[in-house]
């Protein structure tokens, strides 16, 4: 499952759920890349977006977390990942 996450909420170890392009449409970071602090900083500096999709294994989430995420409470989810 992929979730759309603001760049400021990205953390080391998360995995991109799609390719991220720079402002000119060139590949910046490929899908399935595990994020590091360096890559996160690169995304913040060069990507033409404020959010990216990350992969989340559904078996790591409980129903309450999904409901909270839908209600805009992303912090609990980010603590679980």
PyMOL commands that set and color helices and strands:
alter all, ss='L'
color gray80, all
select helices_A, chain A and resi 7-9+37-46+58-60+63-70+74-80
alter helices_A, ss='H'
color red, helices_A
select strands_A, chain A and resi 2-6+15-16+20-21+27-29+51-55
alter strands_A, ss='S'
color yellow, strands_A
deselect
rebuild
show_as cartoon
